[in-house]
Amino acid sequence: MEKNLDKVMEKAEVLIEALPYIQKFNRKIIVVKYGGSAMSNEELQKNVIKDVTLLKLVGFKPIIVHGGGKEISRWVGKVGKEAQFINGLRVTDEETMEIAEMVLGRVNKNLVRMVEELGVKAVGISGKDGKLLTVEKKLSNGQDIGFVGNVTKVSPKIIYDLLENDFLPIVSPIGLGEDYETYNINADDAACAIAKAVGADKLVFLTDIEGLYKDINDKDSFISRITAKDADALIDQGIIGGGMLPKLNNCTDAIKNGVNRVHILDGRIPHCLLLEIFTNSGVGTAIIKEEEN
């Protein structure tokens, strides 16, 4: 009996620890960029969706922006097409763009289904809907990589309408050019653009690493909290490189453009989203504004 009571008390303490965070972020918008390995594992996928659904039910206004690069590569291979890359970026010709849009649409509606199964209303859209994301053609060091776009404009009315009517928006990173051609968008870039446009209180990147390190080979150099200014200094010093560099640039850019806090989390850790947002210690890296205590 005493052991059972201790377990119940532990659960109560967890809820009490979460209370000030629930109060602080009630009715605040949080953008969650969902991709990487957490998308390819069904159990992790369910955990992420449960986390976001819980955020919705306790008063947050979450928006999911998802990727699907691994799934696109799988389907490109299925049709016997070989993926091409220039400077590490996928070349998206017309046929690949068709495959990408179909695959991302399938991923999008599967996420909608998972949210709906948990009793929350969700709507899946792409950046084409309501001209949410307008893009210009992206070049890689001056080289043409096909139908890949950089976001130039966000028209968030459709997002606001969905949030106002108690829906959870799930956004696929496809946009329209001024020529009304369809372009694929890097999901990190799409999430950052949307977070800035809607004035999100939080932007969360679910990734395949624990967070930010000064030295990726030294686990003791983990950074749990850093200001945007200090993060820029690490970039300028050449300490941050590889795939983390564009992600961290997106983080600091979001902070400079009105997003209150950005989190980099390991999406492979079950319920990392809840642990980071509702506990005092957190589990990832938080990038914060300069003036914050």
Secondary structure as UniProt FT lines:
FT   HELIX           2..25
FT   TURN            26..27
FT   STRAND          29..34
FT   HELIX           36..39
FT   HELIX           42..57
FT   TURN            58..59
FT   STRAND          61..66
FT   HELIX           69..78
FT   TURN            79..80
FT   STRAND          85..86
FT   TURN            87..88
FT   STRAND          89..90
FT   HELIX           94..117
FT   TURN            118..119
FT   STRAND          122..126
FT   TURN            127..128
FT   HELIX           129..131
FT   STRAND          133..140
FT   TURN            141..142
FT   STRAND          143..154
FT   HELIX           157..164
FT   TURN            165..166
FT   STRAND          168..172
FT   STRAND          174..177
FT   TURN            178..179
FT   STRAND          182..184
FT   HELIX           187..198
FT   STRAND          202..207
FT   STRAND          212..213
FT   TURN            216..217
FT   HELIX           219..221
FT   STRAND          222..223
FT   STRAND          225..227
FT   HELIX           228..236
FT   TURN            237..238
FT   TURN            242..243
FT   HELIX           244..256
FT   TURN            257..258
FT   STRAND          261..266
FT   TURN            267..268
FT   TURN            270..271
FT   HELIX           272..278
FT   STRAND          285..288
FT   TURN            290..291
//
